[in-house]
Amino acid sequence: MRHSERRASVTTRFMEDIIRQRVEMQRTIEYLRGPGHNALEQASSLIRSARDVFMTGIGASWNAALSAGALFDVGGRPVYMRE
């Protein structure tokens, strides 16, 4: 077995996370459209009424915060970002 073939057969936790993303994203959307809808609306209302919005994170959550921060900016609502 060549090295590239051996490498392709190894499944890491990182790869498992990537493979699971599609199902997890669908599950999250279904939750937020169903039982979690009221909580989402409440969170949205709190953010809209806040004077300032701060986002922070480390690693993957920091990358998510960067993307979310850009969406706030597009919506005319700048946020403070701290890693």
C-alpha positions, 0 to 999 in steps of 0.5 A: 500500500502506498503512502497516499492510499494509507493516508486516504483510509485514515479517518480523523476526528477533523474529517468526521466533523466535516462529514457530519456538517451537512446533517448537523446544519440541517438539524440546526435549521429544523430546530430554529424553524420549529421548537427553537424559533421563539428563543431565536426571536428573543435573541434577535430582539435582544441584539437589536436593542443592545447599544453595543454588540461584542463577539469573541472566540478562539479557534473555530468559534473565532472564525464563526464570529468573523463571519457573523461580524461581517453579516452584522456589518452588511446589515449596518450594525457594526460589532466589536470583535475580540479574539 
